């Protein structure tokens, strides 16, 4: 991985302060550029929401606000409060995800949130009760657990038994009950098949299946219109650096053609993008505390582990990485180093699960150098086991 000069310069400046370096460095320029690109190329009616679960840091919310996204996709009241504090109106928020509490749903109705995406009949009747008590109407989307999935995706959210949404085959049981709830305004569908998809054709096939489902519903239920169709997210990131970046232009072209084919012009189409917008805005930088050989394999111990950067272990992948050499003097003559070999990177935690990278080739590294993990802007610190062993949190620095 080529470390950007701005990031390397910042690392060296931080290292010269004399304290153990363990930090996330953020550069929000890629996020601004990607949002602008989407606004330029996507078909009419396509709305981009930042899925803040990818990174809730205020700088990312500010970048989304400055780039004029349609709004924020939230999955908790805590996220709602952060989004509002960043300058978004509650009417710009869409609330997805299972297990929404009574308190969270009450806040949504009280604050006129744009749409709540219903995951079950229990949730639908709960919102109806809140709306009755407040004398309000609430726009909702119905999330469907479709009976198809994307096999090559990093994470799938449909097909099989899932906690997400209402099974497609139960639609004719659930939808009439939802439509009968007088305080709920049915606006359309939310079908999110998978996350981390690199093949554009796979995501476009998902769009086609969602459009087919939309047509069936509108044909079978007189007077029902799906004015909003939420595809979720799904744009993948090439974490393995195999040269297979997701092509947003091809997706935009394919979706535009499909909208015309189905006669769906004039509707709203929602993308909830998090990882694709945020990943290449962040680098996790952690000082190498120790290097030693254990039964023929080099073990590299960094200042931070899965308590600060859990994603590589959770998804069993290596992130792109590089080394910033600080050329510190050895403590003793036989002190080990890395020289053109595959090694294991872990953190300081008392568990063998504390993995940052495995069998990763490193040209050269020494104790005191800084290990830099790229594509760490999404699902970094907030996804990690922060409380384990009570280590101090890494700094988060916007460069």
C-alpha positions in Angstrom: 0.0 0.0 0.0 1.3 3.4 -0.9 0.8 5.7 2.1 -0.3 9.2 1.0 2.3 11.9 1.7 -0.1 13.9 3.9 -0.7 10.9 6.1 3.0 10.0 6.4 4.0 13.6 7.2 1.3 13.7 9.9 2.5 10.4 11.4 6.1 11.7 11.6 5.0 14.9 13.2 3.0 12.9 15.8 5.8 10.5 16.4 8.2 13.3 17.2 6.1 14.3 20.2 7.6 11.3 22.0 4.4 9.5 23.1 3.4 6.0 21.8 1.6 6.6 18.6 -1.9 5.0 18.2 -4.3 6.9 16.2 -6.8 7.1 13.4 -6.0 9.7 10.8 -8.9 11.0 8.6 -8.9 12.9 5.3 -12.4 13.7 4.2 -11.6 14.7 0.6 -12.4 11.3 -0.9 -15.9 11.4 0.7 -16.6 14.8 -0.8 -15.4 13.7 -4.2 -17.5 10.5 -4.2 -20.7 12.3 -3.2 -20.2 14.9 -5.9 -19.6 12.1 -8.4 -22.9 10.4 -7.5 -24.8 13.6 -7.7 -23.4 14.2 -11.2 -24.0 10.7 -12.7 -27.0 9.1 -11.0 -30.4 9.1 -12.6 -33.1 11.6 -11.6 -34.8 10.7 -8.4 -31.8 8.9 -6.9 -31.1 10.1 -3.3 -27.9 9.5 -1.4 -28.1 9.0 2.4 -24.9 8.6 4.5 -25.1 5.4 6.5 -23.4 6.8 9.6 -22.9 3.4 11.2 -19.8 3.3 8.9 -18.2 6.2 10.9 -20.2 8.4 13.3 -17.2 10.8 13.8 -18.5 14.5 13.6 -16.1 15.1 10.7 -17.8 12.5 8.6 -21.2 13.9 9.3 -20.0 17.4 8.5 -18.5 16.1 5.3 -21.9 14.6 4.4 -23.7 17.8 5.3 -21.2 20.0 3.3 -21.6 17.7 0.3 -25.4 18.1 0.5 -26.4 14.5 0.8 -30.2 14.0 1.0 -29.9 12.9 4.6 -28.6 10.4 7.1 -29.6 6.7 7.6 -29.7 6.0 11.3 -30.0 2.8 13.3 -30.4 4.1 16.9 -31.5 7.1 18.9 -27.8 7.8 19.6 -27.1 8.1 15.9 -30.2 10.3 15.5 -28.9 12.7 18.2 -25.5 12.9 16.6 -27.0 13.6 13.2 -29.1 16.4 14.5 -26.2 17.8 16.5 -24.2 17.9 13.2 -26.9 20.0 11.6 -29.3 17.6 9.9 -33.0 18.0 10.4 -35.0 15.0 11.8 -36.9 15.2 8.5 -33.7 14.2 6.7 -33.3 11.0 8.7 -34.4 7.5 7.7 -34.5 4.9 10.5 -33.6 1.3 9.5 -32.7 -1.8 11.5 -34.4 -4.4 13.7 -35.3 -4.0 17.4 -36.3 -0.3 17.5 -37.4 0.4 21.1 -40.5 2.2 22.1 -38.5 5.2 23.2 -36.7 5.4 19.8 -39.9 5.1 17.8 -41.6 7.7 20.0 -38.7 10.2 19.3 -39.1 9.5 15.6 -42.8 10.2 15.5 -42.4 13.3 17.8 -39.7 14.7 15.6 -41.4 14.0 12.2 -38.6 11.7 10.9 -38.7 11.2 7.2 -39.4 7.5 7.1 -39.3 4.6 9.5 -38.4 1.3 7.8 -40.6 -1.4 9.4 -39.0 -4.7 10.1 -41.9 -6.6 11.6 -45.7 -6.5 12.3 -44.9 -5.9 16.0 -43.0 -2.8 15.0 -45.8 -1.6 12.7 -48.4 -1.9 15.5 -46.1 -0.3 17.9 -45.7 2.8 15.6 -49.5 2.8 15.1 -50.0 3.0 18.9 -47.5 5.9 19.2 -49.1 7.8 16.4 -52.6 7.3 17.9 -51.4 8.7 21.2 -49.8 11.7 19.4 -52.5 12.2 16.8 -50.0 12.0 14.0 -49.3 10.2 10.7 -46.0 8.5 10.0 -44.5 7.7 6.6 -43.1 4.2 6.5 -41.2 1.8 4.2 -41.7 -1.9 4.5 -38.4 -3.9 4.6 -38.6 -7.1 2.8 -36.4 -10.1 3.4 -36.3 -11.1 -0.2 -36.1 -14.8 -1.3 -32.9 -14.0 -3.2 -29.4 -13.1 -2.2 -26.0 -12.2 -3.7 -23.7 -15.1 -3.1 -20.3 -13.3 -3.6 -21.1 -10.4 -1.3 -19.1 -9.8 1.9 -22.2 -9.7 4.0 -25.8 -10.8 3.0 -29.0 -9.4 4.4 -31.6 -11.4 2.5 -32.4 -15.0 1.6 -32.7 -17.6 4.3 -33.8 -16.9 7.9 -32.9 -13.4 8.8 -33.8 -10.9 11.6 -34.1 -8.2 8.9 -37.5 -7.4 7.5 -40.6 -9.5 6.7 -40.0 -12.6 4.6 -41.2 -12.1 1.0 -43.4 -15.2 1.2 -45.2 -13.7 4.2 -45.9 -10.4 2.3 -49.5 -11.2 1.5 -50.2 -11.9 5.2 -48.3 -8.8 6.6 -49.0 -6.1 4.0 -52.8 -6.0 4.3 -52.4 -5.6 8.1 -50.0 -2.8 7.6 -52.1 -1.0 5.0 -55.0 -1.2 7.5 -53.2 0.8 10.1 -54.7 4.3 9.6 -51.8 6.3 11.1 -49.2 4.7 8.9 -48.5 6.1 5.4 -47.1 3.2 3.3 -44.6 4.9 0.9 -42.8 1.9 -0.5 -40.2 -0.8 -0.1 -36.7 -1.3 1.4 -34.9 -4.4 0.1 -31.2 -4.6 1.0 -29.7 -7.8 -0.3 -26.0 -7.5 0.5 -23.1 -5.3 1.5 -19.6 -5.1 0.1 -20.6 -6.0 -3.5 -17.9 -5.3 -6.1 -19.7 -6.8 -9.2 -22.0 -4.1 -10.6 -24.1 -6.6 -12.4 -24.9 -8.4 -9.1 -26.3 -5.1 -7.6 -28.2 -4.3 -10.8 -29.7 -7.8 -10.8 -30.9 -7.0 -7.2 -32.5 -3.8 -8.5 -34.3 -5.7 -11.2 -35.7 -8.2 -8.7 -36.8 -5.3 -6.4 -38.5 -3.7 -9.4 -40.3 -7.0 -10.2 -41.5 -7.2 -6.6 -42.7 -3.6 -6.8 -44.7 -4.4 -9.9 -46.3 -7.4 -8.3 -47.4 -5.5 -5.2 -48.9 -2.6 -7.2 -50.7 -5.1 -9.4 -52.1 -7.1 -6.5 -53.1 -4.2 -4.2 -55.4 -1.7 -5.8 -54.4 1.9 -5.0 -51.1 1.0 -3.5 -48.0 2.8 -4.9 -44.4 2.3 -4.0 -43.2 5.9 -4.4 -40.0 5.2 -2.6 -37.7 2.2 -3.3 -34.7 1.8 -1.0 -32.0 -0.4 -2.3 -29.9 -0.1 0.9 -26.2 0.2 0.2 -23.9 -2.5 -1.1 -21.2 -0.7 -3.1 -18.0 -2.7 -2.3 -14.5 -1.7 -1.5 -11.4 -3.5 -2.8 -9.8 -4.3 0.5 -7.6 -7.0 -1.1 -6.2 -4.5 -3.7 -7.0 -6.8 -6.6 -7.9 -4.0 -8.9 -11.6 -4.7 -8.9 -13.0 -1.3 -7.7 -16.8 -0.9 -7.8 -17.8 1.1 -10.9 -20.5 3.7 -9.9 -20.8 5.0 -13.5 -21.8 1.5 -14.8 -24.3 1.2 -11.9 -25.8 4.6 -12.7 -26.1 3.7 -16.4 -27.7 0.3 -15.7 -30.1 1.8 -13.1 -31.2 4.6 -15.4 -31.9 2.1 -18.2 -33.9 -0.1 -15.8 -36.0 2.8 -14.5 -36.9 3.7 -18.1 -37.7 0.0 -18.9 -40.1 -0.4 -16.0 -41.7 3.1 -16.4 -40.6 4.1 -12.9 -39.6 7.6 -13.7 -40.8 10.1 -11.1 -40.2 7.8 -8.1 -37.6 8.2 -5.4 -34.7 5.8 -5.2 -32.6 5.6 -2.1 -29.0 4.5 -1.6 -27.7 4.2 2.0 -24.0 4.4 1.5 -21.5 4.1 4.3 -18.5 2.0 3.7 -18.0 3.1 0.1 -18.0 6.8 1.1 -15.9 6.5 4.2 -13.4 3.6 3.9 -10.6 5.4 2.0 -10.9 8.4 4.2 -9.2 6.7 7.2 -5.9 5.1 8.2 -5.3 3.2 11.5 -1.7 4.0 12.6 -0.2 2.0 15.5 3.3 1.9 16.8 5.1 -1.5 16.7 5.9 -2.3 20.4 7.5 -5.6 19.9 8.8 -8.1 17.3 9.7 -11.7 18.1 9.9 -15.1 16.6 7.5 -17.8 17.8 8.1 -21.3 16.5 9.4 -20.1 13.2 6.9 -17.2 12.6 7.4 -13.5 13.3 4.9 -12.0 15.7 4.5 -8.2 15.6 2.8 -6.6 18.5 1.3 -3.1 18.0 0.0 -0.5 20.5 -3.6 -1.1 19.4 -5.4 -4.3 18.6 -9.0 -5.4 18.1 -10.0 -3.0 20.9 -9.2 -0.2 18.4 -9.4 -1.9 15.0 -11.6 -5.0 15.1 -12.7 -5.2 11.5 -9.8 -7.4 10.1 -10.4 -10.0 12.7 -14.2 -9.8 12.5 -14.2 -10.3 8.8 -11.1 -12.5 8.6 -9.4 -10.3 6.0 -6.2 -8.2 5.8 -6.5 -4.5 5.1 -3.9 -2.9 2.9 -1.0 -1.8 5.0 2.4 -0.2 5.0 5.2 0.8 7.3 6.4 4.3 8.2 10.0 3.8 9.3 11.2 6.0 12.2 14.7 4.4 12.4 14.8 4.2 16.2 18.0 2.7 17.7 17.8 -0.9 18.8 17.6 -1.6 22.6 20.1 -4.5 22.3 22.1 -6.1 19.5 20.0 -9.1 18.9 16.7 -7.2 18.8 14.6 -8.7 16.0 13.3 -7.0 12.9 11.3 -7.8 9.8 13.1 -8.2 6.5 11.1 -9.4 3.4 8.8 -11.9 5.1 5.2 -12.8 5.9 4.3 -12.0 9.5 1.5 -11.8 12.0 0.3 -8.5 13.4 -1.6 -8.4 16.7 -2.3 -5.9 19.5 -1.6 -5.8 23.2 -4.7 -7.8 24.3 -4.6 -11.0 26.4 -6.4 -13.1 23.8 -5.3 -15.0 20.7 -8.2 -13.4 18.8 -6.3 -10.0 18.9 -5.4 -10.1 15.2 -4.7 -7.1 12.9 -3.3 -9.0 10.0 -2.0 -12.5 9.2 0.5 -13.8 6.7 1.0 -10.2 5.4 4.2 -9.6 3.4 6.4 -6.8 4.9 9.5 -5.5 3.2 11.1 -4.1 6.3 10.0 -3.0 9.8 11.5 -2.5 13.2 10.4 -1.9 16.7 9.3 1.7 17.0 8.1 2.0 13.4 4.4 2.7 12.7 2.2 0.1 11.1 -0.4 1.8 8.9 -3.7 0.1 8.0 -5.5 1.6 5.0 -9.2 1.7 4.1 -9.9 2.1 7.8 -12.3 5.0 7.6 -15.4 2.7 7.8 -16.2 0.4 10.6 -13.1 1.2 12.5 -13.1 2.5 16.1 -16.8 2.5 16.7 -17.0 -1.2 15.6 -14.2 -2.3 18.0 -14.0 -3.8 21.4 -13.1 -0.5 23.0 -13.6 -1.5 26.7 -11.6 -4.7 26.6 -8.6 -4.3 29.0 -9.4 -0.6 29.5 -6.6 0.7 27.2 -6.8 4.4 26.3 -8.7 5.1 23.1 -6.6 6.0 20.1 -6.7 9.6 18.9 -8.9 10.5 16.0 -7.2 13.3 14.0 -8.6 15.0 10.9 -5.7 16.0 8.7 
